[in-house]
Amino acid sequence: MLSTEFIITSLIVVLIPGTGVIYTISTGLFIGWRASIFAAFGCAVGIVPHLLASILGLATILHMSAIAFQLIKFIGVAYLLYLAWSMWKETGTLKIEGKNSNKGAWEIGIKGFLINILNPKLSLFFLAFLPQFVPPETESPIVNMLLLSGIFMGMTLFVFILYGLFANSVRSYVAHSPNIIKMAQRTFAVVFAMLGAKLAMAER
């Protein structure tokens, strides 16, 4: 039976701003609500491999192998720093689209996917998180964990879409202010850089 504790804890985890949330919000703000939905889907799909890795026990490999963990971690760090550099480089040149656009929708989704899949801490998080909500007496723990994973992914997608739609709703207030656009770009660039630095210092 699905516990209230799982729903509440999952909601808190999903609501906490992270790389996926920041990416979805920036996409909704600068490109539009349709693009933010693709970003949200990409980020949500990016957690699926981590969920499956946890369920199948593959996350243990990351925990046991320092080389595997460090390799994936630093690829993720490099990607976040690349996003920060790209955003900073475009400061003052990126324009808020007057209309929502599907241009580069797949690219937007793939970027969101890469943001999450290149974070090895997610596998370890789910390895520690999911088993807490599996009843000891259950006959099929794997099926139970798959159900919990599906619910968590659905909540992630729903919340991320809301974040993106909220960002899109305030576009009109900043669209005609170059200074606000420039400040927003630099803010997102700094946040991505900080998240990359945080991941770089992460321990197993």
Secondary structure as UniProt FT lines:
FT   HELIX           4..15
FT   HELIX           19..30
FT   HELIX           33..46
FT   HELIX           48..56
FT   TURN            57..58
FT   HELIX           59..64
FT   HELIX           66..89
FT   TURN            90..93
FT   TURN            103..104
FT   HELIX           105..117
FT   HELIX           121..129
FT   HELIX           130..133
FT   TURN            136..137
FT   HELIX           141..169
FT   HELIX           171..174
FT   TURN            175..176
FT   HELIX           178..200
//
